[in-house]
Amino acid sequence: MINLLTPPSSSTIQAPHVLRSGMSPMQRVNEYVFRRRDSLLSRPDLLWKIESGFVRSLTWNENGDVATLGIWGEGDLVGQPFSTLQPYQIECLTPVNAIALTFPRYCPPEALLRYIQQTEKLLSITHTKQSRDRVLKLLEWLANRFSHDHPSGRVITVRLTHQTLSELTGTTRVTVTRLLSELEKQGKITRLRRHQILLHT
């Protein structure tokens, strides 16, 4: 039986500037509630099904440079069994409700296929040569996955800081800030409160 209240081993590599240590889920049947910036337990026999909220999977190098591997929301499966990277963490971008599932006992093929497809799409975006195009394609990808309709387009519901966007696109935070300003002046986007973005269509 998995003890989900046990924090990651002290031998797990941590990135203190990215994740707070420990985890604080409150058990509700087999569903767990996490706060923003909590980390979901990562182990080879454990998957998380996201019921509500948003998480990101990430890794970092010996210099502490973070690479965001994916953004996951309602209905997605995410966890260490889908990755060979070390270190590997799952960080809550918002308050999150998630269900713990035993791998490989529970791993529906359609969920794995969706994970592969989204990871592949994100990888193709990071290889776009021009930084402006890379940021715009990322916003379009986010809008296709996490958005609600607006009279002028689609509002991306996952709230991402400029730092997180830079880690997703392989650029600097300063570059992301400049490019978002340019896209807003060109009428491509409107930046809303609380890091939300309206992508005009």
C-alpha positions in Angstrom: 0.0 0.0 0.0 1.3 3.5 -0.9 1.7 5.8 2.0 1.0 9.2 0.3 1.7 11.2 3.5 5.4 10.2 3.5 7.4 13.1 2.0 10.1 12.4 -0.7 13.3 10.8 0.6 16.0 13.3 1.8 18.2 11.8 -0.9 15.9 13.2 -3.6 17.5 16.1 -5.4 15.6 19.2 -4.7 15.5 22.7 -6.3 14.6 24.9 -3.3 14.0 28.0 -5.5 11.4 26.0 -7.4 9.6 23.8 -4.9 8.9 24.0 -1.2 10.1 21.0 0.7 7.5 18.4 1.8 3.9 18.0 0.9 0.6 18.6 2.6 -2.2 16.6 1.1 -5.5 16.1 3.0 -7.0 12.7 2.3 -10.6 12.7 0.9 -11.4 9.1 0.0 -8.8 8.3 -2.7 -8.5 12.0 -3.8 -5.9 14.4 -2.4 -5.9 18.1 -2.1 -2.7 20.1 -2.6 -1.9 23.7 -2.3 -0.2 25.9 -4.9 3.5 25.1 -5.1 3.2 21.8 -3.3 5.0 18.9 -5.0 3.2 15.6 -5.8 5.0 12.5 -4.6 7.1 11.0 -7.4 8.0 7.3 -7.5 8.2 4.6 -10.2 4.9 2.9 -9.2 2.7 6.0 -8.8 0.7 8.0 -11.3 -1.5 11.0 -10.5 -4.8 11.7 -12.3 -5.5 15.4 -12.2 -9.1 16.1 -11.2 -8.9 19.9 -11.0 -6.2 22.5 -11.1 -2.9 22.6 -13.0 0.5 21.0 -12.5 3.8 21.1 -14.3 6.4 18.4 -14.6 10.0 19.6 -14.5 13.6 18.8 -14.2 16.8 20.9 -13.6 20.5 20.6 -14.0 23.4 20.9 -11.6 23.4 24.7 -12.0 19.7 24.9 -11.0 18.5 25.7 -14.5 14.9 24.5 -14.7 13.3 22.9 -17.7 9.5 22.6 -17.7 8.6 19.3 -19.3 4.8 19.7 -19.6 1.7 21.4 -18.3 -1.1 19.1 -17.2 -4.7 19.7 -16.2 -8.1 18.0 -15.6 -8.2 14.4 -16.9 -4.4 14.2 -17.5 -2.2 11.5 -16.1 1.3 12.4 -15.0 4.0 10.8 -12.9 7.5 9.3 -12.6 6.6 6.2 -14.7 6.3 8.4 -17.8 9.8 9.8 -17.4 13.4 8.6 -17.3 14.7 11.9 -16.1 16.4 12.5 -12.8 15.7 14.8 -11.0 12.0 14.9 -11.7 9.2 16.8 -9.9 5.6 17.6 -10.3 4.7 21.1 -9.0 1.2 22.5 -8.4 0.7 25.7 -10.3 -2.7 26.1 -8.6 -4.6 24.3 -5.8 -5.0 20.8 -7.2 -7.2 17.8 -6.6 -5.6 14.6 -7.7 -6.2 10.8 -7.4 -3.3 8.5 -6.8 -3.1 5.4 -9.1 -0.9 2.4 -9.0 1.3 1.8 -12.0 1.3 -0.3 -14.1 -2.0 -1.7 -12.7 -3.8 1.5 -13.9 -2.6 3.1 -17.1 -5.3 3.4 -19.8 -3.8 3.4 -23.3 -5.7 6.5 -24.3 -4.1 8.5 -21.4 -0.6 7.4 -22.3 -1.3 8.2 -25.9 -2.5 11.7 -25.0 0.6 12.2 -22.8 2.9 11.3 -25.7 1.1 13.5 -28.1 1.2 16.5 -25.9 4.8 16.0 -25.0 5.7 15.7 -28.7 3.8 18.8 -29.6 5.6 20.8 -26.8 8.9 19.5 -28.0 8.2 20.7 -31.5 7.4 24.1 -30.2 10.7 24.4 -28.3 12.5 23.8 -31.6 10.9 26.7 -33.4 13.8 29.0 -34.4 12.4 32.5 -33.8 11.7 33.3 -30.1 8.6 35.3 -31.0 7.1 32.4 -33.0 8.0 30.0 -30.2 6.1 32.1 -27.6 3.1 32.5 -29.9 3.0 28.8 -30.7 3.2 28.0 -27.0 0.3 30.3 -26.3 -1.7 28.7 -29.0 -0.9 25.2 -27.6 -2.0 26.4 -24.1 -5.2 27.9 -25.6 -6.0 24.6 -27.4 -5.7 22.7 -24.1 -6.6 25.1 -21.3 -9.0 27.9 -22.2 -12.5 29.2 -22.2 -14.2 31.2 -25.0 -14.2 35.0 -25.0 -15.9 37.3 -27.5 -12.5 38.3 -28.8 -10.8 34.9 -28.7 -9.8 32.4 -25.9 -8.7 33.1 -22.4 -5.9 30.8 -21.3 -7.1 29.5 -17.9 -3.7 28.2 -16.6 -1.9 31.1 -15.0 1.8 31.1 -15.9 4.4 33.6 -14.8 6.9 35.0 -17.2 9.6 32.8 -15.6 7.5 29.6 -16.2 6.9 30.7 -19.8 10.6 31.2 -20.3 11.3 27.7 -18.9 8.8 26.3 -21.3 10.2 28.1 -24.4 13.9 27.9 -23.5 14.3 31.7 -23.5 15.0 34.2 -20.7 12.4 35.8 -18.6 13.4 39.2 -19.9 12.9 38.0 -23.5 9.5 36.6 -22.7 8.4 39.9 -21.1 9.6 41.8 -24.2 7.9 39.4 -26.6 4.6 39.5 -24.7 4.7 43.3 -24.9 5.3 43.1 -28.6 2.5 40.6 -29.2 0.1 42.8 -27.1 1.0 45.9 -29.2 0.4 43.9 -32.4 -3.1 42.9 -31.1 -2.3 39.2 -30.9 -2.9 39.0 -27.1 -4.2 40.9 -24.2 -2.7 40.4 -20.8 -5.3 40.1 -18.1 -5.1 40.1 -14.3 -3.4 37.3 -12.4 -1.1 36.2 -15.2 -4.0 35.2 -17.5 -3.7 35.9 -21.3 -6.4 36.4 -23.9 -5.3 35.1 -27.2 -7.2 36.9 -30.0 -8.5 34.9 -32.9 
